[in-house]
């Protein structure tokens, strides 16, 4: 099929899976254990303040708890350029 699956990214992912051309970006809902309220807060912080620039910026703006942040960190590095 030629599809490219892109990992979840705090700066690029929506709540649900999204696609453009042959790229499919995994949504934040793919994180088992990430609450809907956490996803909504993350998306609102990004919408209101733009992309997260580093971990410190994510921590200060997202309102995520420790367990939620650990889920994101375990997913690996994310890049906004994908």
N, C-alpha and C positions, 0 to 999 in steps of 0.2 A: 504493500500500500504506500510505502514511502512516508509514513507519518513520523514525526519527531516528537517524542514525549519529553516535555520540559518539567523539571522538578518544581515543587512549590517554592515560591519566592516571596518574602514579605513585601518586596517592592513591586512585584508584577502580578501576583496571583489575586484572583477574585475569591469569593467564597466557594464557587463551583468551578468545575473544569471549564476552560475557555479555549477557543481555537482561532487561529488565523492562518489561512493558507494550509500548509501541511504541518504546522506546529500545534500541539495540544499542550496547554499549560495546566498542570495539576492545580486544583483549587486548595485553599486552606482547609476545607472540610475533609481533606484526605488525611489529616493528622488525627489519628484515633486519640481521644482524650482531650482534644482542644475544644473547649466549650463554645457554644454559639455566641455567648456574650463576649468572649475573648476575641473571636473572629470579627464580630461587629465593631468592637473597640479598636482593634488593629486597623481595620479598613477605614474607620472614621478618622483615626489619627493620621493615617497616610493621606486621606482625602483633604484634611484640613491643613496639614503641615508639610505636605510633599513627601518625597522618598526619605526613608531612614538612611542616615549617612554612616552610622556605625552602631555597634552594640550599645554603647552608652546612650546614644540618641534614641534607639529603640526602647531601652529600659525606661527612660524618662518620659517618653511620649505615649507609649502603648498602654500602660496600666496593667500589663500582664503580670501574673503571679509567677513564682519560682518554677512550679511544675510546668506551666505553659511555656515559659522561656526554655526550659530544658528540652521540651519536645521539639522546639524550633532549632535549637542548637544541635541536637542529635541528627537532624535532617541534613546537616552539612552546610557548607558555605553557599550563599546565594549571591547571584550577581544580577544587577538590574540591566545588564547589557544583553541578556538572552532574549 
